[in-house]
Protein backbone atom coordinates (compact mmCIF):
# COMPACT_ATOMS: atom_id res chain seq x y z
CA UNK A 1 0.00 0.00 0.00
CA UNK A 2 1.02 3.59 -0.49
CA UNK A 3 2.72 5.97 1.84
CA UNK A 4 -0.43 7.94 2.55
CA UNK A 5 -4.19 7.56 2.37
CA UNK A 6 -4.50 9.21 -1.07
CA UNK A 7 -1.96 6.83 -2.62
CA UNK A 8 -3.74 3.88 -1.00
CA UNK A 9 -7.08 5.02 -2.44
CA UNK A 10 -5.54 5.37 -5.91
CA UNK A 11 -4.07 1.86 -5.70
CA UNK A 12 -7.37 0.39 -4.50
CA UNK A 13 -9.26 2.07 -7.36
CA UNK A 14 -6.75 0.82 -9.90
CA UNK A 15 -7.05 -2.71 -8.53
CA UNK A 16 -10.85 -2.48 -8.58
CA UNK A 17 -10.84 -1.34 -12.20
CA UNK A 18 -8.48 -4.14 -13.19
CA UNK A 19 -10.63 -6.73 -11.44
CA UNK A 20 -13.78 -5.32 -13.07
CA UNK A 21 -12.18 -5.69 -16.52
CA UNK A 22 -11.17 -9.27 -15.75
CA UNK A 23 -14.69 -10.12 -14.56
CA UNK A 24 -16.15 -8.59 -17.74
CA UNK A 25 -13.78 -10.69 -19.84
CA UNK A 26 -14.75 -13.85 -17.96
CA UNK A 27 -18.46 -13.11 -18.35
CA UNK A 28 -18.03 -12.51 -22.08
CA UNK A 29 -16.09 -15.76 -22.43
CA UNK A 30 -18.76 -17.65 -20.49
CA UNK A 31 -21.47 -16.25 -22.79
CA UNK A 32 -19.55 -17.38 -25.88
CA UNK A 33 -19.03 -20.84 -24.43
CA UNK A 34 -22.70 -21.10 -23.45
CA UNK A 35 -23.71 -20.21 -27.01
CA UNK A 36 -21.37 -22.89 -28.37
CA UNK A 37 -22.81 -25.50 -26.00
CA UNK A 38 -26.32 -24.46 -27.01
CA UNK A 39 -25.48 -24.93 -30.67
CA UNK A 40 -24.05 -28.37 -30.01
CA UNK A 41 -27.10 -29.41 -28.00
CA UNK A 42 -29.36 -28.19 -30.80
CA UNK A 43 -27.47 -30.31 -33.35
CA UNK A 44 -27.64 -33.35 -31.08
CA UNK A 45 -31.36 -32.77 -30.59
CA UNK A 46 -31.87 -32.64 -34.35
CA UNK A 47 -29.91 -35.86 -34.80
CA UNK A 48 -31.94 -37.66 -32.13
CA UNK A 49 -35.17 -36.39 -33.68
CA UNK A 50 -34.07 -37.59 -37.11
CA UNK A 51 -33.22 -41.04 -35.76
CA UNK A 52 -36.60 -41.25 -34.01
CA UNK A 53 -38.47 -40.22 -37.17
CA UNK A 54 -36.57 -42.72 -39.31
CA UNK A 55 -37.21 -45.42 -36.71
CA UNK A 56 -40.91 -44.58 -36.60
CA UNK A 57 -41.18 -44.71 -40.40
CA UNK A 58 -39.27 -47.99 -40.54
CA UNK A 59 -41.49 -49.48 -37.85
CA UNK A 60 -44.63 -48.54 -39.77
CA UNK A 61 -43.23 -50.04 -43.00
CA UNK A 62 -42.37 -53.32 -41.27
CA UNK A 63 -45.87 -53.60 -39.82
CA UNK A 64 -47.56 -53.01 -43.22
N, C-alpha and C positions, 0 to 999 in steps of 0.2 A: 504494500500500500504506500501511498505517497507521504510526503513529509508533512503535509497539512491537510485540513479537511477538504479544501477546494480540489486539491490534486486527487484525493481519494474519491470524491464525487465524480470527477472526470473519468477516472479509471473504471469505476463501477458502471457509469453510463456507456463507456466504450465496450465493456464486457457484455452488458445487457444487449446492446445493438448487435454485437457479434453473435451472441446466442440466439437472438431473434432471427437473424439471417439463416443460421444453421437450421433452426426449427422450420422455417419457411421452405428451405431446400428439402428437408426430410418429408414434409407434408406433400410437396409437389411430387417427389419421387414415389411416395406411397400412392398418390392418386394415379400416376402413370402405371404402376404395377397393378393396381386394382382394375384399371381398364383392361390391361393385358389379360389378367385372370378371367375377367368377364367375357372377353372375346373367346378365350379358349373354352370356357364352360358353354358358351353359346354353340360353338362348333361341335363339341361333344354331344350336346343336347340334340342338335340336328342329326348327327350320326346315329344316335340311339333311336330317334324318331324314324329315320329312314329304315333302320333294321327292323323295327317293329311293324312298319307298314309293309315291307317286303315279306316278313313272316306271316302277317295277317293275309295278304294276297295269296301266298303260297299255300297256306292252310285251307283257304276257301277253294283253291283249284284242286287240291288233293281230295277234298270232300265231294266235289262234283263228279 
